[in-house]
Amino acid sequence: MDKKEFLEKYLTTRDGTNCLKKDYLIKRFKDPDLVPMWVADMEFKTPDSVLDALRKRIDHGIFGYTFLDDSYYNSYSKWMEDNFSYPVDRKFVRTASGVVPALYTFVNCYTNPKDKIMIMPPVYYPFHNVITDTGREKVICDLIYKDKRFYMDFDKIEEKLASEDVKMLILCSPHNPASRVWTEEELDRLFSICEKYNVLIVSDEIHQDFVFGDNKHVPAPIVSNGKYKDRIILVNAASKTFNLAGLLHSNIVIENESLRKKLDEYYKTHIQTEVNIFGTLATKAAYDGGKEWLDALRSVILDNYTYLKETLKREAPLIDVVELEGTYLPMIDLSKILDFKNDEKVIVNNMPVSKATKDFAQDKCRLAVDYGEWFGEEYKGFIRLNLATDPQIVKNVVDKIVEESKNLGGCNE
């Protein structure tokens, strides 16, 4: 399937469908007329294989209790093997109603109140929330930003793990919003430090299927031939890949038997629930029949990124575009064109943000975006853009950013 065919068949409008991304703008951004470039889902219908599976179950007309059979685990394992060289044994797999709910579960199951948990901003803001909401303490180790690319600060990581008695590291791999696909060498070095200081690793790999160029995603349990698998909890889902977030289903992989047993015991006393019949059907159907759809989608995203990067480099070179190795959510750095003198904080989406950044992105460019400060306090002037959308929308957004940048006199180096 080529990109033209994909767009003609799957691109749709979401207006009037109780869509958080578009229909909730008045609640989140106090303005219903912004271009929604924020929350990470898409304007593309899910693959035919998913729709067919759901229609078949709807036509059956019964939506009672269900369970996961061998065919589900086989489909999941085959996807992981075909794409990441990691066939997953079904005995290692547990499920949750989503990656974020799973993170809350892990924090409550494996740590105690006031325990310290490390994250590496700029990082998906629920990583911050899951620590503070549960009464744990954040240990922050910011990534290093250099030449439009983010890197782990291994020296600082080791320094803090050595001095702070950290119990858990929550890793984002690929990293949102840094758009990094961590190399196996980087992961090996990180995990070896965690092993040295006996730190449990939770690896959120929900963006695993969005990797571009020569980059390669390596699932955490197989780094260095599985050397660190006994201290790793992996969580991923088909939801981000195939636009299924509302169906509430994710997969957890735990190879260590004692960690699995502890989670099972926690579930007995805290989370007595059944699997979601539609979420599991959709996940299996996506893994069985969604590869061609995904290949076409990735081509659309890469084209959108290329337009963003090349246009801003040519027309507004003071705006830096972070290199997109993975995810569909690159950040751009507006700090060189914004005036932060006498800047103040304002509240957007119930979170503080630089007024100068908000004035440019929302008031002038008319965009609903996720702001860098939501991912980490040091990222004033950054905004994150969702490129899993109509190329014409991306073109209009980029052209508007260029226009408003020129009005600020911010297009000349």
C-alpha positions as CSV (number, residue, x, y, z in Angstrom):
1,M,0.0,0.0,0.0
2,D,1.5,3.4,-1.0
3,K,1.0,6.6,1.0
4,K,-1.6,8.0,-1.4
5,E,-3.8,4.9,-1.1
6,F,-3.3,4.9,2.7
7,L,-4.4,8.5,3.1
8,E,-7.4,8.1,0.8
9,K,-8.6,5.1,2.6
10,Y,-7.8,5.8,6.3
11,L,-7.6,9.5,6.9
12,T,-10.8,10.8,8.5
13,T,-12.2,13.5,10.7
14,R,-12.7,13.1,14.4
15,D,-15.0,16.1,15.0
16,G,-18.1,15.3,17.1
17,T,-16.9,11.9,18.3
18,N,-16.0,12.8,21.9
19,C,-12.4,12.8,20.8
20,L,-10.1,14.1,23.5
21,K,-7.7,15.4,20.9
22,K,-10.2,17.7,19.2
23,D,-13.5,17.9,21.0
24,Y,-12.0,18.5,24.4
25,L,-9.9,21.5,23.4
26,I,-12.3,23.9,25.2
27,K,-11.7,22.1,28.5
28,R,-8.0,21.6,28.2
29,F,-6.9,24.7,26.3
30,K,-9.9,27.0,26.8
31,D,-10.2,27.4,23.0
32,P,-12.1,25.1,20.7
33,D,-10.5,26.5,17.5
34,L,-6.9,25.5,17.9
35,V,-5.2,23.0,15.6
36,P,-4.8,19.8,17.7
37,M,-1.2,18.7,17.6
38,W,-0.9,17.5,21.2
39,V,-2.2,14.2,22.6
40,A,-0.6,11.1,21.0
41,D,-3.2,9.6,18.8
42,M,-4.1,9.9,15.2
43,E,-6.6,10.9,12.5
44,F,-6.2,7.5,10.8
45,K,-8.7,4.6,11.0
46,T,-7.3,1.4,12.4
47,P,-6.3,-1.4,10.1
48,D,-9.0,-3.5,8.3
49,S,-8.0,-6.6,10.2
50,V,-9.0,-4.8,13.4
51,L,-12.2,-3.5,12.1
52,D,-13.2,-6.9,10.7
53,A,-12.5,-8.6,14.0
54,L,-14.5,-6.1,16.0
55,R,-17.4,-6.2,13.5
56,K,-17.5,-10.0,13.7
57,R,-17.8,-9.8,17.5
58,I,-20.4,-7.1,17.3
59,D,-22.4,-9.1,14.9
60,H,-22.2,-12.0,17.3
61,G,-23.9,-9.7,19.8
62,I,-22.5,-11.1,23.1
63,F,-19.8,-9.3,25.0
64,G,-19.4,-11.5,28.1
65,Y,-16.4,-12.5,30.1
66,T,-13.4,-13.5,28.0
67,F,-9.9,-14.9,28.4
68,L,-6.7,-14.9,26.5
69,D,-6.1,-18.2,24.6
70,D,-3.0,-19.6,22.9
71,S,-3.8,-17.7,19.7
72,Y,-3.5,-14.3,21.5
73,Y,-0.1,-15.1,23.0
74,N,1.1,-16.6,19.7
75,S,0.2,-13.4,17.8
76,Y,1.9,-11.2,20.4
77,S,5.0,-13.4,20.5
78,K,5.2,-13.6,16.7
79,W,5.0,-9.8,16.4
80,M,7.8,-9.4,19.0
81,E,9.9,-12.0,17.2
82,D,9.4,-10.8,13.7
83,N,10.0,-7.1,14.6
84,F,12.4,-7.2,17.5
85,S,13.9,-10.7,17.6
86,Y,12.2,-11.4,20.9
87,P,9.8,-14.3,20.9
88,V,7.9,-13.9,24.2
89,D,7.1,-17.0,26.3
90,R,3.4,-16.7,27.3
91,K,4.2,-17.6,31.0
92,F,6.1,-14.2,31.2
93,V,3.1,-12.2,30.0
94,R,0.6,-10.3,32.1
95,T,-1.9,-7.6,31.0
96,A,-3.1,-4.2,32.2
97,S,-5.7,-1.7,31.0
98,G,-3.0,0.5,29.6
99,V,0.6,1.5,30.0
100,V,0.0,4.4,32.4
101,P,-2.2,2.3,34.7
102,A,0.5,-0.4,34.6
103,L,3.1,2.2,35.7
104,Y,1.0,3.0,38.7
105,T,0.7,-0.7,39.5
106,F,4.4,-1.2,39.3
107,V,5.2,1.7,41.6
108,N,2.7,0.5,44.2
109,C,3.6,-3.1,43.9
110,Y,7.4,-2.9,43.9
111,T,8.2,0.2,46.0
112,N,7.0,1.8,49.2
113,P,5.9,5.4,50.0
114,K,8.8,7.7,50.2
115,D,11.0,5.4,48.1
116,K,13.0,7.1,45.5
117,I,12.4,6.6,41.7
118,M,14.6,7.9,38.9
119,I,13.3,9.4,35.7
120,M,15.2,11.2,32.9
121,P,13.4,14.3,31.6
122,P,12.3,15.6,29.3
123,V,9.9,12.6,29.7
124,Y,6.2,11.8,29.3
125,Y,4.6,13.7,32.1
126,P,2.7,10.7,33.7
127,F,6.2,9.5,34.6
128,H,6.4,12.5,36.9
129,N,2.8,12.1,38.1
130,V,3.1,8.4,38.9
131,I,5.8,9.1,41.4
132,T,4.3,12.2,43.1
133,D,0.7,10.8,43.1
134,T,1.8,7.7,45.0
135,G,3.9,9.5,47.6
136,R,7.2,8.4,46.3
137,E,10.2,10.8,45.7
138,K,11.5,11.8,42.3
139,V,15.2,11.6,41.5
140,I,15.7,13.7,38.3
141,C,18.5,13.0,35.9
142,D,18.0,15.2,32.9
143,L,19.1,14.0,29.5
144,I,21.9,16.0,27.8
145,Y,20.7,18.1,24.9
146,K,23.4,18.7,22.3
147,D,23.2,19.3,18.5
148,K,19.5,18.7,18.3
149,R,19.8,15.3,20.0
150,F,19.4,14.0,23.5
151,Y,21.8,11.7,25.4
152,M,21.8,9.9,28.7
153,D,24.0,11.5,31.3
154,F,25.7,8.3,32.6
155,D,28.0,10.0,35.0
156,K,25.1,11.9,36.7
157,I,23.0,8.7,36.7
158,E,25.7,6.8,38.6
159,E,26.3,9.6,40.9
160,K,22.7,9.8,41.9
161,L,22.1,6.1,42.1
162,A,25.2,5.8,44.4
163,S,24.0,8.6,46.7
164,E,20.2,8.6,46.6
165,D,19.2,4.9,47.4
166,V,17.0,4.8,44.3
167,K,14.7,1.7,44.2
168,M,13.4,2.0,40.6
169,L,14.2,3.5,37.3
170,I,11.4,4.2,34.9
171,L,12.8,4.2,31.3
172,C,11.1,5.4,28.2
173,S,12.3,3.4,25.2
174,P,12.0,4.8,22.5
175,H,12.0,8.0,24.4
176,N,9.0,10.4,24.4
177,P,9.5,13.3,23.8
178,A,13.2,13.2,23.1
179,S,12.5,11.0,20.0
180,R,15.6,8.8,20.8
181,V,15.9,5.2,20.0
182,W,18.4,4.0,22.6
183,T,21.2,1.9,21.2
184,E,22.0,-1.5,22.7
185,E,25.3,0.0,23.9
186,E,23.5,2.8,25.7
187,L,21.0,0.4,27.3
188,D,23.8,-1.9,28.4
189,R,25.7,0.9,30.1
190,L,22.5,2.1,31.8
191,F,21.5,-1.3,33.0
192,S,24.9,-2.2,34.3
193,I,24.8,0.9,36.5
194,C,21.3,-0.2,37.7
195,E,22.6,-3.7,38.4
196,K,25.5,-2.2,40.4
197,Y,23.2,-0.4,42.7
198,N,20.4,-3.0,42.7
199,V,17.8,-0.8,40.9
200,L,14.6,-2.3,39.4
201,I,14.1,-1.3,35.8
202,V,10.6,-0.5,34.4
203,S,10.8,-0.1,30.6
204,D,7.9,1.6,28.9
205,E,8.2,0.6,25.2
206,I,4.8,1.7,23.9
207,H,6.5,3.5,20.9
208,Q,8.6,0.5,19.9
209,D,6.9,0.3,16.4
210,F,7.9,3.8,15.4
211,V,11.6,3.7,14.6
212,F,13.1,5.4,11.5
213,G,16.2,5.3,9.5
214,D,18.9,2.9,10.5
215,N,17.8,3.0,14.2
216,K,16.9,-0.3,15.8
217,H,14.7,-0.8,18.9
218,V,16.1,-3.4,21.3
219,P,13.6,-4.7,24.0
220,A,15.1,-4.3,27.4
221,P,15.0,-8.0,28.4
222,I,17.2,-9.0,25.5
223,V,19.9,-6.4,26.0
224,S,23.3,-8.1,26.1
225,N,21.8,-11.5,25.4
226,G,19.4,-11.1,28.4
227,K,22.0,-10.2,30.9
228,Y,19.7,-7.9,32.9
229,K,16.3,-9.6,32.3
230,D,15.9,-10.6,36.0
231,R,15.6,-6.9,37.0
232,I,13.4,-5.7,34.1
233,I,9.7,-5.2,33.8
234,L,8.7,-4.4,30.2
235,V,5.3,-2.9,29.3
236,N,4.1,-2.2,25.7
237,A,0.9,-2.1,23.7
238,A,-0.6,-2.0,20.3
239,S,-2.5,1.1,21.3
240,K,-0.1,3.7,20.1
241,T,0.9,1.8,17.0
242,F,-2.6,1.1,15.7
243,N,-4.6,4.0,17.2
244,L,-6.4,1.8,19.8
245,A,-5.9,3.8,23.0
246,G,-9.6,3.8,23.9
247,L,-9.8,0.0,24.0
248,L,-7.7,-0.1,27.2
249,H,-5.3,-3.0,26.9
250,S,-1.5,-3.4,27.3
251,N,1.0,-6.3,27.7
252,I,3.5,-6.7,30.6
253,V,6.5,-9.0,30.2
254,I,8.4,-10.2,33.3
255,E,10.9,-13.0,33.0
256,N,11.9,-13.1,36.7
257,E,9.6,-15.5,38.5
258,S,9.7,-13.8,41.9
259,L,8.8,-10.4,40.3
260,R,5.9,-12.1,38.4
261,K,4.7,-13.8,41.6
262,K,4.8,-10.5,43.5
263,L,2.7,-8.8,40.7
264,D,0.2,-11.7,40.8
265,E,-0.2,-11.3,44.5
266,Y,-0.7,-7.6,44.2
267,Y,-3.4,-8.2,41.5
268,K,-5.2,-10.5,43.9
269,T,-5.6,-7.8,46.5
270,H,-5.8,-4.6,44.4
271,I,-6.9,-5.2,40.8
272,Q,-9.7,-7.8,40.5
273,T,-10.7,-7.3,36.9
274,E,-11.2,-9.1,33.6
275,V,-9.5,-8.5,30.3
276,N,-11.2,-6.2,27.8
277,I,-12.8,-8.2,25.1
278,F,-12.5,-5.5,22.5
279,G,-9.0,-4.5,23.5
280,T,-7.7,-8.0,23.3
281,L,-9.4,-8.8,20.0
282,A,-8.1,-5.5,18.4
283,T,-4.5,-6.2,19.7
284,K,-4.4,-9.7,18.2
285,A,-6.0,-8.6,14.9
286,A,-3.6,-5.7,14.6
287,Y,-0.5,-7.9,15.2
288,D,-1.9,-10.5,12.7
289,G,-2.9,-8.2,9.9
290,G,-1.7,-4.7,10.5
291,K,1.9,-4.7,9.1
292,E,1.1,-3.2,5.6
293,W,-1.0,-0.5,7.3
294,L,1.8,0.3,9.7
295,D,4.5,0.5,6.9
296,A,2.3,3.0,5.0
297,L,1.7,5.1,8.2
298,R,5.4,5.3,9.0
299,S,6.0,6.6,5.5
300,V,3.4,9.4,6.1
301,I,5.0,10.3,9.4
302,L,8.5,10.4,8.0
303,D,7.3,12.6,5.1
304,N,5.6,15.0,7.6
305,Y,8.8,15.1,9.7
306,T,10.9,15.8,6.6
307,Y,8.6,18.7,5.6
308,L,8.8,20.1,9.2
309,K,12.6,19.8,9.4
310,E,13.5,21.0,5.9
311,T,11.1,23.9,5.9
312,L,12.2,25.2,9.3
313,K,15.8,24.8,8.4
314,R,15.3,26.8,5.2
315,E,12.8,29.4,6.4
316,A,13.3,29.7,10.1
317,P,16.8,28.4,10.9
318,L,16.8,29.7,14.5
319,I,14.1,27.1,15.3
320,D,15.8,23.8,16.1
321,V,14.0,20.5,15.2
322,V,15.0,17.6,17.4
323,E,16.2,14.6,15.4
324,L,13.4,12.0,15.0
325,E,14.8,8.6,15.6
326,G,11.6,7.2,17.0
327,T,8.0,8.0,18.0
328,Y,5.9,10.4,16.0
329,L,6.2,13.3,18.5
330,P,9.3,15.4,17.8
331,M,10.0,18.5,19.8
332,I,11.1,21.8,18.3
333,D,13.1,24.4,20.2
334,L,11.7,28.0,19.9
335,S,13.9,29.5,22.6
336,K,16.1,31.4,20.1
337,I,13.2,33.3,18.7
338,L,11.3,34.0,22.0
339,D,11.8,36.9,24.4
340,F,11.9,35.5,27.9
341,K,12.6,38.9,29.5
342,N,9.9,39.5,32.2
343,D,8.5,36.2,31.3
344,E,6.0,34.6,33.7
345,K,4.2,31.3,34.1
346,V,0.6,30.8,32.9
347,I,-1.6,27.7,33.3
348,V,-2.4,25.6,30.3
349,N,-4.1,22.2,30.6
350,N,-3.8,22.6,34.4
351,M,0.0,22.8,34.1
352,P,2.4,25.8,34.2
353,V,4.1,27.0,31.1
354,S,6.1,30.0,29.9
355,K,3.8,32.8,28.8
356,A,6.2,33.7,26.0
357,T,6.0,30.1,24.6
358,K,2.2,29.9,25.1
359,D,1.7,33.3,23.4
360,F,3.7,32.2,20.3
361,A,2.4,28.6,20.0
362,Q,-1.2,29.0,21.0
363,D,-2.2,32.6,20.6
364,K,-0.2,33.4,17.4
365,C,0.2,30.0,15.7
366,R,-3.2,28.8,17.0
367,L,-1.9,25.4,18.1
368,A,-2.8,23.1,20.9
369,V,0.6,21.5,21.7
370,D,2.3,19.8,24.6
371,Y,4.9,22.1,26.1
372,G,8.5,21.2,26.9
373,E,8.0,22.3,30.5
374,W,5.4,19.6,31.0
375,F,8.1,17.0,30.4
376,G,10.8,18.7,32.5
377,E,11.3,22.1,34.1
378,E,14.4,22.8,32.0
379,Y,12.7,22.7,28.7
380,K,11.1,26.2,28.4
381,G,10.7,27.2,24.8
382,F,10.2,23.6,23.5
383,I,7.0,22.3,22.1
384,R,6.1,18.8,21.0
385,L,4.2,18.2,17.7
386,N,2.1,15.2,16.8
387,L,3.0,14.2,13.2
388,A,0.6,11.2,12.9
389,T,-1.9,13.3,11.1
390,D,-3.0,14.7,7.7
391,P,0.1,16.0,5.8
392,Q,-1.9,19.1,4.8
393,I,-2.4,19.9,8.5
394,V,1.3,19.5,9.1
395,K,2.1,21.8,6.1
396,N,-0.4,24.4,7.4
397,V,1.1,24.3,10.9
398,V,4.7,24.5,9.8
399,D,3.9,27.4,7.4
400,K,2.1,29.2,10.2
401,I,5.1,28.7,12.5
402,V,7.4,30.2,9.8
403,E,5.0,33.2,9.3
404,E,4.8,34.0,13.0
405,S,8.6,33.5,13.4
406,K,9.2,36.1,10.6
407,N,6.8,38.5,12.4
408,L,9.1,38.2,15.4
409,G,12.2,38.7,13.3
410,G,13.4,35.2,14.3
411,C,14.3,33.8,10.9
412,N,17.9,34.9,10.5
413,E,20.9,33.3,12.1
